[in-house]
Amino acid sequence: MRLAFVLFEWFPYGGMQRDLVKVVKACQARAVVENDVVEIDIHCLRWNGPEPEGALVIEVQVPGFTNTTRRANFERYVQEQVAGRYAQIIGFNRMAELDYYYGADLSFTWRALHQRPWWYRQTARAKHYMRQEAAVFGPHSRTVALLLSPLQRAQYEAVHHTPSARLIDLPPGIAREHCATARASEQRAALRASLGLSDDALLVLQVGSSFNTKGVDRALLALASLPAPLKRRVHYLLLGQDKSARWLRRARRLGLAQVRIEAGRADIPDCMQGADLLLHPSRHESAGMVLLEAVVAGLPVLTTASCGYAFHVESAGAGCVCPEPFAQTALNDKLKTMLESDRSTWRANGIAYGRTQNLYDMPQQVAALLLART
């Protein structure tokens, strides 16, 4: 069986990008168990990082001076060169001619209708992305959408009235390596020693690329609002890909000296054991895998209700969620309270949640759908 995976861009530390690799590996593992043969081609505009073993990555050269134009031309390439040549096509970005769409995003159209002025919907960019979304969720589409959170389903159903038969809810698919183990104390000590942190220092961790979307400005304001004695103890570690120099300048203007930004790390489980709080005040996020990774690691979470997986934080009793509409003062107050509190109950609740809930099987479920023979 030949499968095509299509997406605009792959880089090592993106949540959706990591999910793609998990699904590729799950398809390969299932094929071995079933004594089957699966060929996987990944079509993309850009692949920046190691390629999955056993899969062929095809970087497509298309014309265009803007991202919107290049993505439109890539969609045309998928229609003309990919469609009809594979048993299944799964897209990790919205476009026409997909058999399955992996729902890595919230509804662009819903945000355009409810969070943008009327004129925004008249721009060429907005019309393009709304058209691509309708190609997946509209009434004339045959694409089956694989959704990560109830928030996604509510938005897509409200905008497109997509038949329920074309919407499949997936369980999360976090890696079990994030679960707290008997090595937690060792991991914590090693990470903090590598960062030069004293015993009374508090490490606030944030993980995610596209810093504006992830609410890094909100995080910096909340850290700057802390009372001076507490602020002197707090170190902020931000892991993700963006223009770090710009954000370091903003931190300095706010009087924050203990800020460290790295493009990404392979030892996220160690970082979560070494940290005291995960701060994730994202503006919008379909799921937020990092929230669950922190929960099962026992790292207390402070996030926003605009994240699809925020309900897991509340269900687990593993942290705090700022309600929508967002208020900076609410984030400031909750950050201060959590840093001054005994966080052991949040930690214990998160670890217990990871042991009793199905938070790990998404890749296997997607592989079963893609490899099902009709």
C-alpha positions, 0 to 999 in steps of 0.5 A: 500500500502506498500512502502520501503525507502532505504538508507545507513545512516540517521542522524538528520541534513543531507539535504537528510535525512531531505528530506526523513522524509518530504516525509514519512510525505507527504505520510502519509498525502496523504493517510489520505486525500484519506482514504487509508492505507500506510505502510512504512518500512525504510531499512538502515545500520544505523539510528542515531536519532528519528524515523518517527512516523508511519514508521518502521525503519529496521537497516540491519546488513551486513558484511564488513570492509569498507564503500564500502563493507558494501554498496555493501552488503546492495545493495545485501540485497535490491535485495534479501530481499526488491525487489518484496515485496513492491508496490514501492521502493524509494532509497535515495542512488544509487543502483539497483532494485529501482523504484524511486531514489531521486536524492540527489547527483550529478553524481559521474561518471561525476566527475570521468571523468572530475575532477579526474585523469584517474587512479582514475577510475580504483580503486575498490571504483570508479568502485563500485560507477560508477556501482551503478550509472549506475544501476539507470541511465543506458540504461538497468535500469527501475528506474525513477530518481527524480532530484532536479536541472538542474545541475544534469540533465545536468550531468546525461544526458551527462554521461548516455544518460538517456531517458527523460521519466525516469527523473523527475524534482522536485520543491524544498521542503523547509519548510515554517518555514524558511520564514521571519515573523513578529517575525524576529527582535525578533528572531534576538535579541534572537539568538545574545543575546544567542551568546553574540554578540554586536550590531556591530558584524557581524555573518557569518553562514554556515550550512552543514555536511561533511566540506571538501565537503561544502568548510569549508577550503575555508570559513576559508581562506576567513574569514582570508583574511578580513582586520583586522578592519572588521575581528574583527567584524566577528563571524563565526558559523558553524553548521554540523557534522564532526570532529570539533576539526580538523577544530577549530585547522585550524581556530586558525592557520589562526588567527581566534578566533571568530569561533564556531562549533556545530553539529547541531541545531533545531532552524535554522530559528532563526539562519538565522534571527540572522546572517548577511550572509550565506557562502556556498562555497561548492565544489559540491552539487546537490541542496543545500536546505540551500541556499533557506532556507536562501533566503526566510529567507532574509539572503544574500547568498554567494555561488559557482556555483557548487551548484545546487540551486545557480541559485535561489540565482541569480534569486532572486537577494539575494546574490552572486555566485562565478563562476566555476572554483573556485578561492579563491581570488574571494570568498575573494573579494565577502565576503569582499564586502558583509560584507561591503555593505548595505545588505537590498536589498538582504534581501528584494529580497529573501523574495519577491522571497519566496512569489512568487515562488514554493519552497515548494511542493517537498514532496507532488509531490514525495508522489503523484508519490509513491502512484499512483495506476497503 
